[in-house]
Amino acid sequence: MIFKKSFSVLLFVLGLYLSVTASDTTTVIILHTNDMHGHIDKFSPLASYVDMFREKYQNVFLFSAGDIFTGNPIVDKYPDPGFPIIDLMNRVKYDVTEYGNHEFDYGQETLLKRINQAKFPFICANMVVTPQSILEQPKPMVTFYTKDSLKILVLGLLQVGKNGLPDAMPSKMQGINFENPIKTAKKYKSYRDSCNIFIALTHLGYKTDKKLAAKDPFFDAIVGGHSHTVLPHGDWVGKTLITQAGHYTDYLGVLTLKLVNGKIVSKQDSLMSLEMGVACHYETSQLIFKYNQNLELNTVIGQAKQDLTAPEMLGDLITDAMRNKTKNDIAFQNIGGIRLEKIPAGNIVVKQIYELQPFSNTFVTYHLTPKQIKQLIKYAYNLHNENEVTVSGLHIILNTKNHKIKSILLTDENNKPLTKKTYTVTINNYMATAWKLGFLKNGNNTGIEDAKTTINYIKQKHIIDYSGVKRIVIK
């Protein structure tokens, strides 16, 4: 009964999103997702909507804008890490995915296995593989054709950070070079005249997509990811339509392009909310149910006295666990590595901690002077012109003006000035290798994993309460 009801809902929703195609036009529908991060539960409504579009319209393509891995322990801790998301994407029949920065998280050997299992290509134009890597050189673009032989070119572009690498563990990308994505795109300008539709499938982030559209204005549309931005109707820069569909398959993007005599006459984008239970796809639901049967991940390990929110409360929890394990004076956690927005009040289960810390980072320890600690804090802030760390063992006051640090005041956890020449400090190995500070080169990697440490700390404390705790003040 629920499937008949879901079918009716689908027809109604599709009617709202798309008008009837005139006989003298070609309509191309590009369905798109981004930053799924292993979240599989909403693949059931996703599969239903995709099937309906394909039944109703001739030229329907399904794109992923990267970061299909890392973020759901059901996928990350599977015996073949990442396979469940590949399996589901194959069944829904994705046409292409762009590399995301987190595609490298499992290591190149595992990534190569997942790529070989995928029935769709991974593309990237600004990724250059050397003989030191086991990966194959990805194709820069892919070509599709409509039923009436119109040509669609899709160029893949991947984010590159200030260190010249995508935002992932540098050691996982050995043997791979990454070029500036905007400069790379310029090399493909001549392809504009050889196709009817030219699309950039990017994992750059919304701000960089806007720069791409301004500096390389020859794309008809940019289907983007990385920043997890929700663009309900896309955004225009000149004649380029920029799209992005949030994250975690919360939405399905619907990019509609209409052409007359091979020329684009209109383009629009909208988002369809993928709500659980509204549009069930039986076979996909059964597969998701099978993957979700993991009793170990649902084991209760403690209690949250109140909602534990990001970044402060969850960051406090992480750094307290780090310091408790290493017995060091101070611990720092980068905010970008805190991957949950909230652990609700009540039972805390193992799965939540692997969602919170999905990267299997390890701890690196140092002896740092107060001056070096300030340099670390300032470096982190300057990455995005905002605070990028949480801390245990310190109180920090950042005096800022126009998003620039003017001064840093440090006191210990008892609000007393720092008096020792050096302090023992713990950070994670991503910070140790990706952050370009000379004194971070000489740390001791303990091999202790972060999520397991947090799990054991919660078991030890049992009741987790961070109400009223404030360790970093920004003025």
KOLFIMAR-795696 format. One record per residue (C-alpha): residue number from 1; residue in one letter; chain; x, y, z. Coordinates in steps of 0.001 Angstrom, whole numbers, padded with zeros to 6 digits. Example, Ala and Ser with C-alpha at 12.3 -4.5 7.8 and 13.67 -1.06 7.14 Angstrom:
# KOLFIMAR-795696
<atom 1; a; A; <012300; -004500; 007800>> <atom 2; s; A; <013670; -001060; 007140>> 
END
This chain:
# KOLFIMAR-795696
<atom 1; m; A; <000000; 000000; 000000>> <atom 2; i; A; <002787; 002406; 000889>> <atom 3; f; A; <004394; 001885; -002506>> <atom 4; k; A; <001211; 002860; -004369>> <atom 5; k; A; <000944; 005957; -002200>> <atom 6; s; A; <004612; 006749; -002822>> <atom 7; f; A; <004097; 006396; -006578>> <atom 8; s; A; <001263; 008945; -006476>> <atom 9; v; A; <003393; 011327; -004448>> <atom 10; l; A; <006202; 010993; -006968>> <atom 11; l; A; <003933; 011861; -009886>> <atom 12; f; A; <002627; 014890; -008020>> <atom 13; v; A; <006112; 016125; -007092>> <atom 14; l; A; <007441; 015640; -010608>> <atom 15; g; A; <004535; 017639; -011927>> <atom 16; l; A; <005532; 020523; -009685>> <atom 17; y; A; <009163; 020450; -010752>> <atom 18; l; A; <008939; 020034; -014504>> <atom 19; s; A; <006595; 021330; -017159>> <atom 20; v; A; <005607; 019334; -020229>> <atom 21; t; A; <008342; 019393; -022846>> <atom 22; a; A; <007419; 021031; -026119>> <atom 23; s; A; <007833; 018851; -029180>> <atom 24; d; A; <010346; 021189; -030844>> <atom 25; t; A; <012759; 021232; -027912>> <atom 26; t; A; <015175; 018835; -026302>> <atom 27; t; A; <015028; 018686; -022527>> <atom 28; v; A; <018063; 017452; -020626>> <atom 29; i; A; <017674; 016580; -016951>> <atom 30; i; A; <020834; 016345; -014847>> <atom 31; l; A; <020067; 014914; -011416>> <atom 32; h; A; <022850; 015600; -008941>> <atom 33; t; A; <024047; 014870; -005408>> <atom 34; n; A; <027223; 015836; -003585>> <atom 35; d; A; <029033; 015120; -000335>> <atom 36; m; A; <027129; 011940; 000468>> <atom 37; h; A; <029896; 010886; 002883>> <atom 38; g; A; <028623; 007325; 003022>> <atom 39; h; A; <025075; 008241; 004104>> <atom 40; i; A; <022992; 005481; 002555>> <atom 41; d; A; <019624; 005646; 004340>> <atom 42; k; A; <018032; 008044; 001839>> <atom 43; f; A; <019007; 006005; -001194>> <atom 44; s; A; <015498; 004535; -001127>> <atom 45; p; A; <013676; 007796; -002004>> <atom 46; l; A; <016620; 008737; -004223>> <atom 47; a; A; <016173; 005552; -006263>> <atom 48; s; A; <012424; 006130; -006555>> <atom 49; y; A; <012784; 009683; -007846>> <atom 50; v; A; <015556; 008755; -010264>> <atom 51; d; A; <013437; 005913; -011696>> <atom 52; m; A; <010491; 008247; -012171>> <atom 53; f; A; <012543; 010856; -014003>> <atom 54; r; A; <013969; 008192; -016291>> <atom 55; e; A; <010521; 006785; -017048>> <atom 56; k; A; <009046; 010214; -017810>> <atom 57; y; A; <011920; 011872; -019723>> <atom 58; q; A; <014315; 010653; -022390>> <atom 59; n; A; <017536; 012456; -021501>> <atom 60; v; A; <018220; 011954; -017801>> <atom 61; f; A; <021709; 011763; -016275>> <atom 62; l; A; <022752; 011244; -012638>> <atom 63; f; A; <025899; 013011; -011380>> <atom 64; s; A; <027837; 012952; -008102>> <atom 65; a; A; <030045; 015942; -007253>> <atom 66; g; A; <032359; 013971; -004973>> <atom 67; d; A; <033005; 012956; -001372>> <atom 68; i; A; <031012; 009766; -001592>> <atom 69; f; A; <033105; 008220; 001222>> <atom 70; t; A; <033811; 008895; 004930>> <atom 71; g; A; <031208; 009861; 007493>> <atom 72; n; A; <028994; 006828; 008046>> <atom 73; p; A; <030554; 003951; 010041>> <atom 74; i; A; <028196; 001487; 008312>> <atom 75; v; A; <030161; 002245; 005133>> <atom 76; d; A; <033557; 003187; 006604>> <atom 77; k; A; <033851; 000126; 008881>> <atom 78; y; A; <032477; -002357; 006350>> <atom 79; p; A; <034916; -005270; 005696>> <atom 80; d; A; <035531; -003677; 002275>> <atom 81; p; A; <035522; 000008; 003309>> <atom 82; g; A; <033322; 002101; 001069>> <atom 83; f; A; <031761; -000781; -000849>> <atom 84; p; A; <028150; -000239; 000308>> <atom 85; i; A; <027991; 003246; -001232>> <atom 86; i; A; <029489; 001956; -004500>> <atom 87; d; A; <026999; -000906; -004521>> <atom 88; l; A; <024068; 001467; -004066>> <atom 89; m; A; <025363; 003982; -006617>> <atom 90; n; A; <025718; 001135; -009128>> <atom 91; r; A; <022145; 000018; -008487>> <atom 92; v; A; <020772; 003542; -008907>> <atom 93; k; A; <022952; 003809; -012043>> <atom 94; y; A; <025017; 006911; -011481>> <atom 95; d; A; <026584; 008145; -014715>> <atom 96; v; A; <029691; 009864; -013301>> <atom 97; t; A; <031347; 011143; -010141>> <atom 98; e; A; <034029; 013763; -009626>> <atom 99; y; A; <036803; 012905; -007186>> <atom 100; g; A; <036257; 014443; -003749>> <atom 101; n; A; <039039; 015167; -001284>> <atom 102; h; A; <037728; 012417; 001012>> <atom 103; e; A; <037871; 009787; -001722>> <atom 104; f; A; <041494; 009257; -000585>> <atom 105; d; A; <040682; 008593; 003087>> <atom 106; y; A; <040792; 004798; 002876>> <atom 107; g; A; <044147; 004843; 001085>> <atom 108; q; A; <044947; 004430; -002594>> <atom 109; e; A; <044806; 000624; -002663>> <atom 110; t; A; <041251; 000567; -001300>> <atom 111; l; A; <040221; 003492; -003512>> <atom 112; l; A; <041474; 001650; -006597>> <atom 113; k; A; <039355; -001388; -005661>> <atom 114; r; A; <036265; 000797; -005257>> <atom 115; i; A; <036923; 002550; -008591>> <atom 116; n; A; <037229; -000813; -010335>> <atom 117; q; A; <033925; -001936; -008767>> <atom 118; a; A; <032095; 001208; -009864>> <atom 119; k; A; <030031; 001028; -013049>> <atom 120; f; A; <030538; 004765; -013535>> <atom 121; p; A; <033749; 006772; -014078>> <atom 122; f; A; <035632; 008910; -011546>> <atom 123; i; A; <036850; 012004; -013426>> <atom 124; c; A; <039254; 014836; -012598>> <atom 125; a; A; <041115; 017239; -014897>> <atom 126; n; A; <043527; 018736; -012363>> <atom 127; m; A; <044800; 015483; -010830>> <atom 128; v; A; <048092; 014164; -012254>> <atom 129; v; A; <049099; 010632; -011283>> <atom 130; t; A; <052813; 009746; -011274>> <atom 131; p; A; <054390; 006246; -011312>> <atom 132; q; A; <054730; 006480; -007509>> <atom 133; s; A; <050940; 006168; -007188>> <atom 134; i; A; <049006; 002945; -007718>> <atom 135; l; A; <046008; 004835; -009094>> <atom 136; e; A; <045399; 005194; -012800>> <atom 137; q; A; <045284; 008625; -014395>> <atom 138; p; A; <041609; 009676; -014334>> <atom 139; k; A; <039979; 011023; -017446>> <atom 140; p; A; <039560; 014804; -017292>> <atom 141; m; A; <036064; 014695; -018728>> <atom 142; v; A; <033294; 012436; -019917>> <atom 143; t; A; <030978; 012742; -022912>> <atom 144; f; A; <027260; 011982; -023010>> <atom 145; y; A; <024773; 012150; -025875>> <atom 146; t; A; <021048; 012794; -025856>> <atom 147; k; A; <018646; 010555; -027738>> <atom 148; d; A; <018769; 013035; -030638>> <atom 149; s; A; <022599; 013066; -030616>> <atom 150; l; A; <023235; 016361; -028851>> <atom 151; k; A; <026646; 016345; -027153>> <atom 152; i; A; <027219; 016993; -023437>> <atom 153; l; A; <030758; 017457; -022104>> <atom 154; v; A; <031405; 017191; -018365>> <atom 155; l; A; <034756; 018375; -016967>> <atom 156; g; A; <035853; 017292; -013482>> <atom 157; l; A; <037692; 019635; -011074>> <atom 158; l; A; <038929; 018947; -007534>> <atom 159; q; A; <039639; 021339; -004648>> <atom 160; v; A; <043273; 022130; -003818>> <atom 161; g; A; <044243; 023724; -000495>> <atom 162; k; A; <047011; 026138; 000444>> <atom 163; n; A; <049420; 023210; 000845>> <atom 164; g; A; <048918; 022206; -002800>> <atom 165; l; A; <046792; 019174; -001901>> <atom 166; p; A; <043091; 018463; -001431>> <atom 167; d; A; <041898; 018573; 002189>> <atom 168; a; A; <042860; 015032; 003172>> <atom 169; m; A; <045762; 013228; 004815>> <atom 170; p; A; <048841; 014059; 002685>> <atom 171; s; A; <050301; 010579; 003148>> <atom 172; k; A; <047245; 009105; 001408>> <atom 173; m; A; <048001; 011104; -001788>> <atom 174; q; A; <051657; 010251; -002342>> <atom 175; g; A; <052568; 010085; -006001>> <atom 176; i; A; <049754; 012407; -007071>> <atom 177; n; A; <050129; 016048; -008090>> <atom 178; f; A; <047266; 018519; -008151>> <atom 179; e; A; <047060; 021579; -010383>> <atom 180; n; A; <045149; 024783; -009763>> <atom 181; p; A; <041564; 023918; -010786>> <atom 182; i; A; <040677; 027331; -012233>> <atom 183; k; A; <043860; 027486; -014317>> <atom 184; t; A; <043266; 023908; -015423>> <atom 185; a; A; <039738; 024738; -016569>> <atom 186; k; A; <041079; 027436; -018910>> <atom 187; k; A; <042887; 024727; -020902>> <atom 188; y; A; <039515; 023317; -021933>> <atom 189; k; A; <037952; 026554; -023197>> <atom 190; s; A; <038189; 025393; -026825>> <atom 191; y; A; <035864; 022484; -026067>> <atom 192; r; A; <033018; 024967; -025679>> <atom 193; d; A; <032567; 025027; -029466>> <atom 194; s; A; <032532; 021237; -029851>> <atom 195; c; A; <029469; 020469; -027721>> <atom 196; n; A; <025899; 021577; -027092>> <atom 197; i; A; <026208; 021611; -023298>> <atom 198; f; A; <029424; 022178; -021313>> <atom 199; i; A; <029261; 021418; -017582>> <atom 200; a; A; <031870; 021632; -014841>> <atom 201; l; A; <031381; 018865; -012289>> <atom 202; t; A; <033330; 020244; -009363>> <atom 203; h; A; <034389; 019505; -005833>> <atom 204; l; A; <035669; 023008; -005163>> <atom 205; g; A; <033167; 024628; -002813>> <atom 206; y; A; <030616; 027349; -003521>> <atom 207; k; A; <033012; 030304; -003207>> <atom 208; t; A; <035510; 028771; -005616>> <atom 209; d; A; <032718; 027789; -008020>> <atom 210; k; A; <031780; 031470; -008167>> <atom 211; k; A; <035396; 032356; -008990>> <atom 212; l; A; <035454; 029632; -011630>> <atom 213; a; A; <032283; 030992; -013246>> <atom 214; a; A; <033703; 034526; -013258>> <atom 215; k; A; <037177; 033638; -014574>> <atom 216; d; A; <036154; 030808; -016924>> <atom 217; p; A; <032685; 031918; -018107>> <atom 218; f; A; <032331; 029297; -020830>> <atom 219; f; A; <030503; 026675; -018740>> <atom 220; d; A; <026737; 026453; -019064>> <atom 221; a; A; <026438; 025169; -015522>> <atom 222; i; A; <028576; 024159; -012565>> <atom 223; v; A; <027386; 021144; -010604>> <atom 224; g; A; <029282; 021567; -007372>> <atom 225; g; A; <030173; 020111; -003996>> <atom 226; h; A; <032657; 020319; -001092>> <atom 227; s; A; <031130; 023224; 000870>> <atom 228; h; A; <027854; 021361; 001596>> <atom 229; t; A; <025931; 024413; 000386>> <atom 230; v; A; <022166; 024285; -000092>> <atom 231; l; A; <021228; 026273; -003213>> <atom 232; p; A; <017436; 025894; -003567>> <atom 233; h; A; <017367; 027326; -007104>> <atom 234; g; A; <021051; 027557; -007922>> <atom 235; d; A; <022963; 030805; -008222>> <atom 236; w; A; <023940; 032790; -011283>> <atom 237; v; A; <027325; 034300; -012085>> <atom 238; g; A; <026956; 035890; -015482>> <atom 239; k; A; <025414; 033260; -017728>> <atom 240; t; A; <026673; 030327; -015655>> <atom 241; l; A; <024235; 028568; -013319>> <atom 242; i; A; <025933; 027224; -010166>> <atom 243; t; A; <024232; 024352; -008355>> <atom 244; q; A; <024823; 022427; -005137>> <atom 245; a; A; <022552; 020096; -003154>> <atom 246; g; A; <023658; 020287; 000485>> <atom 247; h; A; <024993; 016976; 001745>> <atom 248; y; A; <024235; 013438; 002987>> <atom 249; t; A; <021616; 012880; 000229>> <atom 250; d; A; <019258; 015257; 002025>> <atom 251; y; A; <018370; 016585; -001434>> <atom 252; l; A; <018364; 015562; -005056>> <atom 253; g; A; <019319; 018415; -007363>> <atom 254; v; A; <017351; 018745; -010588>> <atom 255; l; A; <019134; 020755; -013290>> <atom 256; t; A; <016863; 021229; -016311>> <atom 257; l; A; <018228; 022492; -019612>> <atom 258; k; A; <016020; 023083; -022649>> <atom 259; l; A; <017488; 023348; -026115>> <atom 260; v; A; <016024; 024439; -029441>> <atom 261; n; A; <017940; 023390; -032550>> <atom 262; g; A; <020849; 022377; -030318>> <atom 263; k; A; <021109; 025723; -028533>> <atom 264; i; A; <020274; 026211; -024857>> <atom 265; v; A; <017251; 028465; -024436>> <atom 266; s; A; <016621; 027993; -020715>> <atom 267; k; A; <018179; 026403; -017646>> <atom 268; q; A; <017015; 026120; -014080>> <atom 269; d; A; <017849; 024159; -010976>> <atom 270; s; A; <015769; 023033; -008016>> <atom 271; l; A; <016125; 020718; -005042>> <atom 272; m; A; <013882; 017821; -004102>> <atom 273; s; A; <013899; 016874; -000423>> <atom 274; l; A; <014621; 013174; 000033>> <atom 275; e; A; <012380; 012391; 002968>> <atom 276; m; A; <012404; 008957; 004543>> <atom 277; g; A; <009213; 006972; 003989>> <atom 278; v; A; <007741; 009296; 001351>> <atom 279; a; A; <008977; 007398; -001681>> <atom 280; c; A; <010110; 003883; -000840>> <atom 281; h; A; <012054; 001798; -003338>> <atom 282; y; A; <011623; -001795; -002187>> <atom 283; e; A; <014840; -003414; -003449>> <atom 284; t; A; <017017; -000500; -002361>> <atom 285; s; A; <015346; -000405; 001063>> <atom 286; q; A; <016101; -004099; 001578>> <atom 287; l; A; <019751; -003561; 000704>> <atom 288; i; A; <020059; -000579; 003057>> <atom 289; f; A; <018457; -002621; 005844>> <atom 290; k; A; <021014; -005392; 005288>> <atom 291; y; A; <023960; -003004; 005499>> <atom 292; n; A; <022610; -001330; 008646>> <atom 293; q; A; <022557; -004554; 010685>> <atom 294; n; A; <025629; -003868; 012821>> <atom 295; l; A; <025047; -004517; 016523>> <atom 296; e; A; <028546; -003418; 017574>> <atom 297; l; A; <028021; 000094; 016241>> <atom 298; n; A; <024757; 000415; 018167>> <atom 299; t; A; <026333; -000433; 021557>> <atom 300; v; A; <025607; 002182; 024257>> <atom 301; i; A; <028838; 003532; 025798>> <atom 302; g; A; <027618; 006473; 027923>> <atom 303; q; A; <025114; 009258; 028465>> <atom 304; a; A; <025056; 012854; 027237>> <atom 305; k; A; <023530; 014973; 029998>> <atom 306; q; A; <022527; 017596; 027419>> <atom 307; d; A; <022854; 018020; 023658>> <atom 308; l; A; <026559; 018032; 022829>> <atom 309; t; A; <026954; 020538; 020003>> <atom 310; a; A; <029773; 021369; 017590>> <atom 311; p; A; <032303; 022721; 017630>> <atom 312; e; A; <032816; 023631; 021281>> <atom 313; m; A; <031200; 020832; 023289>> <atom 314; l; A; <032177; 018039; 020919>> <atom 315; g; A; <035622; 019583; 020534>> <atom 316; d; A; <035996; 019716; 024307>> <atom 317; l; A; <035054; 016045; 024498>> <atom 318; i; A; <037577; 015062; 021821>> <atom 319; t; A; <040465; 017051; 023284>> <atom 320; d; A; <039748; 015916; 026846>> <atom 321; a; A; <039901; 012324; 025605>> <atom 322; m; A; <043185; 013048; 023794>> <atom 323; r; A; <044774; 014621; 026863>> <atom 324; n; A; <043489; 011902; 029174>> <atom 325; k; A; <045042; 009216; 026970>> <atom 326; t; A; <048419; 010860; 026303>> <atom 327; k; A; <048740; 012492; 029764>> <atom 328; n; A; <049998; 015646; 028046>> <atom 329; d; A; <049473; 019221; 029222>> <atom 330; i; A; <047453; 020423; 026230>> <atom 331; a; A; <045501; 018934; 023320>> <atom 332; f; A; <044200; 020594; 020145>> <atom 333; q; A; <041607; 019388; 017622>> <atom 334; n; A; <040994; 021038; 014247>> <atom 335; i; A; <037351; 022045; 013881>> <atom 336; g; A; <037259; 020748; 010294>> <atom 337; g; A; <037787; 017252; 011701>> <atom 338; i; A; <034659; 017450; 013888>> <atom 339; r; A; <032104; 015844; 011588>> <atom 340; l; A; <028915; 015797; 013646>> <atom 341; e; A; <026806; 018841; 014394>> <atom 342; k; A; <025329; 017316; 017533>> <atom 343; i; A; <025111; 014272; 019777>> <atom 344; p; A; <021617; 014526; 021288>> <atom 345; a; A; <021029; 014225; 025019>> <atom 346; g; A; <020633; 010604; 026130>> <atom 347; n; A; <022419; 007423; 025139>> <atom 348; i; A; <025692; 007720; 023254>> <atom 349; v; A; <026419; 004798; 020926>> <atom 350; v; A; <029630; 003711; 019203>> <atom 351; k; A; <028332; 004693; 015769>> <atom 352; q; A; <028009; 008353; 016787>> <atom 353; i; A; <031689; 008588; 017707>> <atom 354; y; A; <032801; 007095; 014401>> <atom 355; e; A; <030551; 009656; 012712>> <atom 356; l; A; <032130; 012370; 014842>> <atom 357; q; A; <035690; 011242; 014051>> <atom 358; p; A; <035576; 009208; 010826>> <atom 359; f; A; <039166; 009612; 009614>> <atom 360; s; A; <041064; 007168; 011885>> <atom 361; n; A; <043545; 009909; 012745>> <atom 362; t; A; <046342; 009196; 015220>> <atom 363; f; A; <047907; 011390; 017908>> <atom 364; v; A; <051204; 013218; 017486>> <atom 365; t; A; <052919; 014678; 020558>> <atom 366; y; A; <055333; 017616; 020945>> <atom 367; h; A; <057187; 019795; 023426>> <atom 368; l; A; <056181; 023349; 022469>> <atom 369; t; A; <056938; 026745; 023917>> <atom 370; p; A; <054088; 029191; 024648>> <atom 371; k; A; <055261; 031157; 021579>> <atom 372; q; A; <054920; 028075; 019364>> <atom 373; i; A; <051494; 027323; 020803>> <atom 374; k; A; <050409; 030843; 019823>> <atom 375; q; A; <051853; 030304; 016338>> <atom 376; l; A; <049802; 027112; 016020>> <atom 377; i; A; <046596; 028900; 017030>> <atom 378; k; A; <047304; 031819; 014683>> <atom 379; y; A; <048139; 029529; 011761>> <atom 380; a; A; <044876; 027653; 012274>> <atom 381; y; A; <042889; 030901; 012419>> <atom 382; n; A; <044466; 032230; 009228>> <atom 383; l; A; <043396; 029154; 007238>> <atom 384; h; A; <039847; 030507; 006983>> <atom 385; n; A; <040046; 033791; 008919>> <atom 386; e; A; <038191; 032232; 011833>> <atom 387; n; A; <038985; 030019; 014784>> <atom 388; e; A; <039867; 026507; 013637>> <atom 389; v; A; <040767; 024718; 016886>> <atom 390; t; A; <039241; 023411; 020071>> <atom 391; v; A; <041417; 022804; 023101>> <atom 392; s; A; <041881; 021022; 026417>> <atom 393; g; A; <044273; 022257; 029098>> <atom 394; l; A; <044185; 025905; 028032>> <atom 395; h; A; <042011; 028989; 028056>> <atom 396; i; A; <042439; 031175; 024977>> <atom 397; i; A; <041378; 034772; 024356>> <atom 398; l; A; <041641; 035881; 020725>> <atom 399; n; A; <041520; 039630; 020164>> <atom 400; t; A; <040547; 040165; 016529>> <atom 401; k; A; <039730; 042970; 014135>> <atom 402; n; A; <038258; 042481; 010663>> <atom 403; h; A; <038817; 038719; 011023>> <atom 404; k; A; <042536; 039195; 011758>> <atom 405; i; A; <044184; 038231; 015056>> <atom 406; k; A; <045631; 041206; 016929>> <atom 407; s; A; <046711; 039349; 020070>> <atom 408; i; A; <046449; 035963; 021783>> <atom 409; l; A; <046222; 035540; 025561>> <atom 410; l; A; <046901; 032075; 026985>> <atom 411; t; A; <046218; 030860; 030512>> <atom 412; d; A; <046177; 027346; 031921>> <atom 413; e; A; <042993; 025507; 032848>> <atom 414; n; A; <043055; 027280; 036230>> <atom 415; n; A; <043249; 030680; 034453>> <atom 416; k; A; <046860; 031227; 035531>> <atom 417; p; A; <049585; 032504; 033158>> <atom 418; l; A; <051774; 029966; 031377>> <atom 419; t; A; <055083; 029798; 033236>> <atom 420; k; A; <056823; 026679; 031908>> <atom 421; k; A; <059383; 026907; 029097>> <atom 422; t; A; <057715; 024091; 027192>> <atom 423; y; A; <054453; 022167; 027394>> <atom 424; t; A; <053602; 018702; 026177>> <atom 425; v; A; <051038; 019071; 023392>> <atom 426; t; A; <048919; 016542; 021466>> <atom 427; i; A; <047440; 017131; 017992>> <atom 428; n; A; <046218; 014712; 015318>> <atom 429; n; A; <048346; 013526; 012435>> <atom 430; y; A; <046313; 015451; 009849>> <atom 431; m; A; <047246; 018724; 011547>> <atom 432; a; A; <050829; 017517; 011954>> <atom 433; t; A; <051294; 016818; 008237>> <atom 434; a; A; <048939; 019244; 006465>> <atom 435; w; A; <049703; 022358; 008521>> <atom 436; k; A; <052904; 023990; 007296>> <atom 437; l; A; <054649; 024913; 010525>> <atom 438; g; A; <058311; 023951; 010804>> <atom 439; f; A; <058143; 022781; 014414>> <atom 440; l; A; <055389; 020280; 013550>> <atom 441; k; A; <057837; 018172; 011511>> <atom 442; n; A; <059478; 016674; 014580>> <atom 443; g; A; <056555; 015166; 016467>> <atom 444; n; A; <056154; 011675; 017871>> <atom 445; n; A; <053316; 009783; 016225>> <atom 446; t; A; <051939; 007583; 018980>> <atom 447; g; A; <049784; 005442; 016679>> <atom 448; i; A; <046860; 005933; 019072>> <atom 449; e; A; <043582; 006298; 017118>> <atom 450; d; A; <041266; 009193; 017887>> <atom 451; a; A; <037775; 007650; 017720>> <atom 452; k; A; <038749; 004627; 019800>> <atom 453; t; A; <040238; 006977; 022390>> <atom 454; t; A; <037008; 009003; 022579>> <atom 455; i; A; <034935; 005826; 022891>> <atom 456; n; A; <037053; 004579; 025791>> <atom 457; y; A; <036960; 008003; 027469>> <atom 458; i; A; <033157; 008078; 027325>> <atom 459; k; A; <033014; 004567; 028787>> <atom 460; q; A; <035291; 005725; 031590>> <atom 461; k; A; <033362; 008937; 032370>> <atom 462; h; A; <029923; 007531; 031449>> <atom 463; i; A; <028105; 010837; 032072>> <atom 464; i; A; <029254; 013553; 029652>> <atom 465; d; A; <028395; 017128; 030642>> <atom 466; y; A; <029902; 020297; 029143>> <atom 467; s; A; <027279; 022818; 030247>> <atom 468; g; A; <028880; 026150; 031088>> <atom 469; v; A; <032317; 025226; 029710>> <atom 470; k; A; <033975; 028010; 027673>> <atom 471; r; A; <037644; 027580; 026784>> <atom 472; i; A; <038028; 029927; 023822>> <atom 473; v; A; <036792; 033534; 023771>> <atom 474; i; A; <036920; 035624; 020602>> <atom 475; k; A; <036730; 039378; 021013>> 
END
